Each structure stands twice: as structure tokens, then as C-alpha cells.
Amino acid sequence: MFLEPGDPVRVVWDGARLPPGSVAKKHFGVHATAPASALKERVLVAAERAGGRLAMLWREREPGYQSLQVPVWRRRLRGVKMVNAEEHAVPLRMIKDADEIRWHKRAVKVTAAGLKTVMRQLPQMKRECEVAGELLRHYVGASHDPIAFDTIVGGGVNAATLHYPHNDGALPAKGCVLIDSGATAGGYCADVTRTLPHHGRFDRPRFRELYELVLRCQELGRKHAKPGITLEELNAIAWTPLTDAGLTRHHGLSHHIGIEVHDPSDRTLPLAPGMLISNEPGVYLPDEQIGIRIEDDLLITASGNENTTRAIPKTIAAIEAAMG
Ligand SMILES: [Mn+2]
């Protein structure tokens, strides 16, 4: 691990930091530390040992994910051939080992506690920002890990915007509230969505009917997510209750979850044990002031899957009970 040595001027700006040495080595649990200024030289030596080649990891398959570091290192390491390790790293990242699963489950535990707290408090809350604020307070209180992504809290018509970014609206009395949120632990994400009636009762027939429809899609996703099936095949099965009802499908059912909330993946590969995917059908009807998404995280196992977010109330009965 390359670290900035303690610079008394920077300490005034950034606070004290661990310089390279035995304390940092122990603290971060790494094999060795060195000053950041030695990085370029060490990389050059390593590249030379490898015949003038250097493998770096950057994402070029998906737009918007290209690393700014790549052109910098290309300039710094003229004469060294840079190879992208992405094609080898992506299949590795798609399969989580036991330690990675433990961290994910810890993130789920924090997320679950936050969402359950919000469920109890929601009927008394007036604005979307109160919900987002309460979740953040809960996550920060549980650990200093960053959140997995900016929380989405959309009430009424705002629930029908897939990546609603504002969280500054009023919560509609007796309307629906969509909450998409996740904590992290040890660098691993949770990603959960629940859609709740603001007052705690599914007493509006249209909302109830649509909620049950999305739930049926989700149950199909859960039932068929197992080794051997591809995500596209899973999509073709899970959305049928929605499309049979003449409603529009706006997005995919699943993405991989890991270090990134949308972890890199090869979607043509069939599911295999150790993969962690979301199961998140949704329906979005702005004209009716309704948006519903229900999202769980599924760990693919040898015989099927484990729903790692199953402790978070989801059925109509469980949500009504949790909201008092
Ligand atoms: Mn998701």
C-alpha cells in the first residue's frame, strides 16, 4: 500500500494520516507499505520484469465507467505496453467468496434496520428528505462506511421516476412512497427497494392491485434464479404478469451487486453459485401518481438462491404490521 508520508502542512488541511510504516501495515492489514512517491518507480520495475507489459484494471465495456487514471498512467509509463485486465477480472468479480458474502450480509443488516425504522416512522413524516435523512443517520450511526448510492425517496408521482434524484418533495397523504437505498460494509453493497403506502395501509384498490402484480413478477424472478439460467432468460419469465396485464416494462430485472452497486458482469454467462444479483421488477404510472419497485438481493446457490434481504418486510401483511 502506497501512502502519503506525514506532511506537517497537509496535516493542517486534512488532519493526521497514517504514514507508511509498521503501524499503517497493521492498521490496514497489508503485507507492506511504501511512500506514494515511490509508486511510479516500483511500477516501472515490475513492468520491466514482465517484459515491458503492465496489466491495469479499467472498465471499457460500459460507457461512463472509463478510468481517468488510465491516460495518466499511459503518459507516465511511455514504452510500457498496458493491458486491460478487465476480461479476467470481471468473471472473478461475478463470483463472490464466503468473505465477500459476509460483508454483503453485514451491509444488508444495516440497511434492513434503517428501512424498518423508517417504516415505523413514515406515517408521521411529511417530506421525502426526512426519509432519506433518517436512513443516512441510521447508516452513519451503524458504521463509517460510505452508502452504496444516493438514496432515492419518491412520493406519489416522483415514485414513477426510476432514478429520481431530488428527495425534496412533500410526501402525499395516503399515496405511495418508493425508497431505494443501500448501506455498504467492508466495501460491499446492499441494494434494496421497498414501496410503501404513506399512512401504512394498502387500502387503495389500484395501488394494492399493482403492488400484488409487481410482487408476482418478483416471486417468479426468485423462483427461477438458479444456476444455468441467463439474466435475459430470467427477464423473459419474470415480467410476464406485468406485460400480460398490458403494462410496460421499463428496465431489467437484475444487475450484479458487489463492490459496486451495479457490479461489472458478462450478462451472456449463465448464473452460477456465488453470484449476487438484484431481483427488482417495477411499474411506473406517472398519470396515476404511482410508481412501484420491489427489490431484493439474491445469492445464487447450488440448488437455487438465497434471498439475503428477506428480513425486510415486503408482503402487504408484513408491511402493514411493520408500519403499525
Ligand atoms: Mn438495484
Boltz pocket constraint, residues with backbone or C-beta under 6 A from the ligand:
constraints:
  - pocket:
      binder: B
      contacts: [[A, 191], [A, 255], [A, 261], [A, 278], [A, 280], [A, 295]]
      max_distance: 6.0
